[in-house]
Amino acid sequence: MRALLALALAATPMASNADAKKTLLFESAVYPWKIHYVTDRQRWVREDRYYTVEHGGRPLVLPKTLFGTVRDVDRFVAASGFASGETHVDSVLLVFEARRAKPDGFEQREFVAILARSGGARSSTVALYTLQGEPIGDVEAEPAP
């Protein structure tokens, strides 16, 4: 009986993002950054809470090849912008969970904190840096859906 219930639940499609509640938390007046707090209810099972980031109206997605993770990163554990008078006004601070596949088949999970710096008000390029200021690489913001 339990196996049939598990099979039925597995075959049931999960709730779509239509059930997600998105709240704008930060919008830069100078650079094209927006940070949203998302509460995504997945049926009766759970409720996911995370941050999404947009640059120039397009979602910011960090490619898995850049950090050696098992999937692309588009959900963040923490995200914050800087006030207009601050040194890093063109940047946002991002924290995400990096999941890396180990040779024994298990996943190694760790939190990674980075700075994402805008290439400018009209640029779709985002430069990524460690918190010590070392360059990680550049990414292009995803095209708008």
C-alpha positions as CSV (number, residue, x, y, z in Angstrom):
1,M,0.0,0.0,0.0
2,R,2.8,2.4,0.9
3,A,4.5,1.7,-2.4
4,L,1.3,2.5,-4.3
5,L,1.0,5.8,-2.4
6,A,4.6,6.7,-3.1
7,L,4.1,5.9,-6.8
8,A,0.9,8.0,-6.9
9,L,2.7,10.9,-5.2
10,A,5.6,10.6,-7.6
11,A,3.3,10.7,-10.6
12,T,1.4,13.7,-9.3
13,P,2.8,16.9,-10.9
14,M,4.2,19.3,-8.3
15,A,2.8,22.8,-8.0
16,S,4.0,25.3,-10.5
17,N,5.5,28.7,-9.8
18,A,1.9,30.0,-10.0
19,D,1.8,29.2,-6.3
20,A,4.9,31.3,-5.6
21,K,4.6,34.6,-3.8
22,K,7.3,37.0,-5.0
23,T,8.1,40.2,-3.0
24,L,10.5,42.9,-4.3
25,L,13.0,43.6,-1.5
26,F,15.7,45.7,-3.3
27,E,15.9,47.7,-6.4
28,S,18.9,49.8,-7.3
29,A,18.2,53.4,-8.5
30,V,21.4,53.5,-10.5
31,Y,22.2,49.9,-11.6
32,P,19.7,47.3,-13.0
33,W,19.6,45.1,-9.9
34,K,16.4,43.7,-8.4
35,I,16.2,41.2,-5.5
36,H,13.0,39.3,-4.8
37,Y,12.1,37.1,-1.8
38,V,10.1,34.1,-3.0
39,T,7.8,31.8,-1.0
40,D,7.0,28.8,-3.1
41,R,4.4,26.4,-1.7
42,Q,4.8,22.9,-3.1
43,R,1.4,21.4,-2.5
44,W,1.0,20.3,1.1
45,V,4.5,18.9,1.3
46,R,6.6,22.0,2.0
47,E,7.2,25.6,1.5
48,D,10.4,26.8,-0.1
49,R,11.8,30.2,0.7
50,Y,14.6,31.7,-1.3
51,Y,15.9,34.8,-3.1
52,T,16.0,35.4,-6.8
53,V,18.1,38.2,-8.5
54,E,17.5,40.0,-11.7
55,H,19.9,42.1,-13.7
56,G,18.5,44.3,-16.4
57,G,15.1,42.6,-16.1
58,R,16.5,39.1,-16.7
59,P,17.1,36.4,-14.1
60,L,20.7,35.9,-12.9
61,V,21.7,32.3,-13.2
62,L,25.2,31.1,-12.2
63,P,26.3,28.2,-14.5
64,K,27.3,25.0,-12.8
65,T,30.6,24.9,-14.7
66,L,31.8,28.0,-13.0
67,F,31.5,26.6,-9.5
68,G,31.7,22.8,-10.2
69,T,28.2,22.2,-8.9
70,V,25.7,19.6,-10.0
71,R,23.2,22.2,-11.3
72,D,22.9,25.8,-12.2
73,V,22.3,28.2,-9.4
74,D,19.3,30.6,-9.6
75,R,18.0,30.4,-6.0
76,F,20.0,32.1,-3.3
77,V,20.0,31.5,0.5
78,A,20.7,35.3,1.0
79,A,21.0,38.3,-1.2
80,S,21.6,41.9,-0.5
81,G,22.2,45.2,-2.3
82,F,24.1,48.2,-1.3
83,A,22.9,51.8,-0.6
84,S,23.6,54.5,-3.1
85,G,26.5,56.0,-1.0
86,E,28.3,52.7,-0.4
87,T,31.5,51.7,-2.1
88,H,30.0,48.6,-3.8
89,V,26.8,50.3,-5.1
90,D,27.2,48.5,-8.4
91,S,27.2,45.1,-6.7
92,V,25.0,42.6,-4.9
93,L,26.1,40.1,-2.2
94,L,24.9,36.6,-2.9
95,V,25.0,33.4,-0.8
96,F,24.0,30.1,-2.2
97,E,24.4,26.4,-1.5
98,A,26.9,24.7,-3.7
99,R,26.3,21.0,-4.2
100,R,29.2,19.0,-5.7
101,A,29.2,15.4,-6.7
102,K,31.8,13.2,-4.9
103,P,33.3,10.1,-6.5
104,D,31.6,7.9,-3.9
105,G,28.2,9.0,-5.2
106,F,27.3,11.4,-2.4
107,E,27.0,15.2,-2.6
108,Q,29.2,17.6,-0.8
109,R,27.2,20.7,0.2
110,E,28.6,24.1,1.3
111,F,27.6,27.7,1.4
112,V,29.4,30.1,-1.0
113,A,29.3,33.9,-0.7
114,I,30.2,36.1,-3.7
115,L,29.9,39.6,-5.0
116,A,28.2,40.1,-8.3
117,R,29.1,43.4,-10.0
118,S,27.1,45.0,-12.8
119,G,28.8,45.8,-16.1
120,G,26.7,48.9,-16.3
121,A,23.2,50.2,-16.6
122,R,22.8,48.9,-20.2
123,S,25.1,45.9,-20.0
124,S,24.0,42.3,-19.5
125,T,27.4,41.2,-18.3
126,V,27.9,40.5,-14.6
127,A,31.3,40.0,-13.1
128,L,31.7,37.6,-10.1
129,Y,34.2,38.1,-7.3
130,T,35.1,36.4,-4.1
131,L,34.6,38.4,-0.9
132,Q,38.3,39.0,-0.9
133,G,38.0,40.7,-4.4
134,E,39.5,37.9,-6.5
135,P,37.8,37.5,-9.9
136,I,35.8,34.3,-10.4
137,G,34.4,34.9,-13.9
138,D,31.8,36.8,-16.0
139,V,28.3,35.6,-16.7
140,E,25.6,36.9,-19.0
141,A,22.1,37.4,-17.5
142,E,19.6,34.9,-18.9
143,P,17.3,36.2,-21.6
144,A,13.8,37.3,-20.4
145,P,11.2,34.5,-20.7
